[in-house]
Amino acid sequence: MTIEALDDKIAAAAFRRLVRHLQHRTDAQNVDLMGLAGFCRNCLGDWVAEADGTMAKEQAREIIYGMPQSEWKSRFQTEASPEQLARMKESIAKNDH
């Protein structure tokens, strides 16, 4: 089975679970997600906006964060270390596909 063969209802449920998990795990910093997997909450929000075609990125990101992005940043975001930024840069370079 491929991802394209996955029923949309199942895919949507799994996506919502991922979003709820990221909303709960505020300790998982975006820079770390980027450094490990090459995507973060912002990416998910941007992908939602792109898939919708009419939604503003800020609105989509608020859906993903569960609050305005600026509020999440002030409440939960920590200063990124040089090591985290280097891992993120290296990981992002792998995204070209």
Contacts in CASP RR format, 6 or more apart in sequence:
PFRMAT RR
TARGET T0000
AUTHOR 0000-0000-0000
METHOD contacts of the structure
MODEL  1
MTIEALDDKIAAAAFRRLVRHLQHRTDAQNVDLMGLAGFCRNCLGDWVAE
ADGTMAKEQAREIIYGMPQSEWKSRFQTEASPEQLARMKESIAKNDH
3 11 0 8 1.000
18 44 0 8 1.000
19 44 0 8 1.000
19 63 0 8 1.000
19 64 0 8 1.000
22 28 0 8 1.000
22 41 0 8 1.000
22 44 0 8 1.000
22 64 0 8 1.000
23 64 0 8 1.000
23 65 0 8 1.000
23 66 0 8 1.000
26 72 0 8 1.000
26 75 0 8 1.000
26 76 0 8 1.000
27 76 0 8 1.000
29 77 0 8 1.000
29 78 0 8 1.000
29 80 0 8 1.000
29 84 0 8 1.000
30 40 0 8 1.000
30 41 0 8 1.000
30 42 0 8 1.000
30 77 0 8 1.000
31 40 0 8 1.000
31 80 0 8 1.000
31 84 0 8 1.000
31 85 0 8 1.000
31 88 0 8 1.000
32 84 0 8 1.000
32 87 0 8 1.000
33 39 0 8 1.000
33 40 0 8 1.000
33 41 0 8 1.000
34 40 0 8 1.000
34 88 0 8 1.000
34 91 0 8 1.000
34 92 0 8 1.000
35 84 0 8 1.000
35 87 0 8 1.000
35 88 0 8 1.000
35 90 0 8 1.000
35 91 0 8 1.000
35 92 0 8 1.000
36 87 0 8 1.000
36 91 0 8 1.000
37 91 0 8 1.000
38 88 0 8 1.000
38 91 0 8 1.000
38 92 0 8 1.000
38 94 0 8 1.000
38 95 0 8 1.000
39 95 0 8 1.000
41 61 0 8 1.000
41 64 0 8 1.000
41 65 0 8 1.000
41 72 0 8 1.000
42 61 0 8 1.000
42 64 0 8 1.000
42 69 0 8 1.000
44 64 0 8 1.000
45 57 0 8 1.000
45 60 0 8 1.000
45 61 0 8 1.000
45 63 0 8 1.000
45 64 0 8 1.000
46 57 0 8 1.000
46 60 0 8 1.000
46 61 0 8 1.000
48 55 0 8 1.000
48 60 0 8 1.000
48 63 0 8 1.000
48 64 0 8 1.000
49 55 0 8 1.000
49 56 0 8 1.000
49 57 0 8 1.000
49 59 0 8 1.000
49 60 0 8 1.000
49 61 0 8 1.000
52 60 0 8 1.000
58 68 0 8 1.000
58 69 0 8 1.000
61 69 0 8 1.000
62 68 0 8 1.000
62 69 0 8 1.000
65 71 0 8 1.000
65 72 0 8 1.000
66 72 0 8 1.000
80 88 0 8 1.000
END
